[in-house]
Amino acid sequence: MMKERITANDIEIGVHATDWEDAIRKSSRRLLEKGAIETNYVDAMVNAVKEIGPYIVIGQHVALAHARPECGANELAMSFTILDPPINFGSKDFDPIKLIVTLAAIDSNSHVEMLSELADVLMESEKMESLFQAKTSEEFYKVLI
């Protein structure tokens, strides 16, 4: 499913952010540009981290930014952002964050298969290291898919 939904255009490499909030906002650009999410979806992602803490940090150097579908998700989509330099999100175990995966889910079920495929990638340490080291979106895409 990721192969059908993700292209090299959904990937940004070397994004500079000033802090975790800026990182989330910048990681949302690709989904905003293609209309997969609305600006209120980005605000909802940021506000959730402000309220709950860094729950979106899901593994070593990886965050999964997302919000509830009703917050402004228009279509099922995912984007990938490599931060340079990595940013601390407040997770003592997994900071600093190098990769933000931004997910737009339109309901409670349609994204499960994509997340399962993503989990498979996240569990392969060699593949993850290659993703972190990718110099172009095309190189990242080839490793991802």
Backbone hydrogen bonds, N-H to C=O, Kabsch-Sander energy under -0.5 kcal/mol:
donor,donor_aa,acceptor,acceptor_aa,energy
5,R,1,M,-1.4
6,I,2,M,-2.6
10,D,7,T,-1.9
11,I,8,A,-1.4
12,E,80,F,-2.5
15,V,82,I,-2.5
23,A,19,D,-2.3
24,I,20,W,-2.3
25,R,21,E,-2.4
26,K,22,D,-2.7
27,S,23,A,-2.3
28,S,24,I,-0.8
28,S,25,R,-0.6
29,R,26,K,-1.2
32,L,28,S,-2.4
33,E,29,R,-3.0
34,K,30,R,-1.6
35,G,32,L,-1.3
36,A,31,L,-1.9
37,I,31,L,-1.1
38,E,72,G,-1.8
41,Y,38,E,-1.2
42,V,38,E,-1.1
43,D,39,T,-2.1
44,A,40,N,-2.0
45,M,41,Y,-2.0
46,V,42,V,-2.2
47,N,43,D,-2.9
48,A,44,A,-2.1
49,V,45,M,-1.5
50,K,46,V,-2.1
51,E,47,N,-2.3
52,I,48,A,-3.1
53,G,48,A,-0.5
53,G,49,V,-1.8
55,Y,53,G,-2.0
57,V,54,P,-1.7
58,I,56,I,-0.8
58,I,62,V,-1.5
59,G,62,V,-1.3
61,H,94,F,-2.1
62,V,59,G,-2.1
63,A,99,L,-2.4
64,L,56,I,-3.2
65,A,63,A,-0.6
65,A,101,V,-2.0
71,C,68,R,-2.1
72,G,69,P,-1.5
73,A,69,P,-2.2
74,N,36,A,-3.6
74,N,72,G,-0.5
75,E,36,A,-1.4
77,A,104,A,-2.0
79,S,102,T,-2.2
80,F,10,D,-2.7
81,T,100,I,-2.2
82,I,12,E,-2.7
83,L,81,T,-0.6
83,L,98,K,-3.1
84,D,15,V,-2.8
87,I,97,I,-2.0
92,K,90,G,-0.7
95,D,91,S,-2.0
97,I,87,I,-3.5
98,K,61,H,-2.0
99,L,61,H,-2.4
100,I,81,T,-2.6
101,V,63,A,-3.0
101,V,99,L,-0.5
102,T,79,S,-2.5
102,T,100,I,-0.6
103,L,65,A,-3.0
103,L,101,V,-0.6
104,A,77,A,-2.9
105,A,103,L,-0.6
112,V,109,N,-1.9
115,L,111,H,-2.4
116,S,112,V,-2.1
117,E,113,E,-2.2
118,L,114,M,-2.4
119,A,115,L,-2.6
120,D,116,S,-1.8
121,V,117,E,-1.6
122,L,118,L,-2.7
123,M,119,A,-1.5
124,E,121,V,-1.6
125,S,123,M,-1.0
128,M,124,E,-2.6
129,E,125,S,-2.3
130,S,126,E,-1.9
131,L,127,K,-2.2
132,F,128,M,-2.7
133,Q,129,E,-1.5
134,A,130,S,-0.7
134,A,131,L,-1.0
140,F,136,T,-2.2
141,Y,137,S,-2.6
142,K,138,E,-2.3
143,V,139,E,-1.7
144,L,140,F,-2.8
145,I,141,Y,-2.8
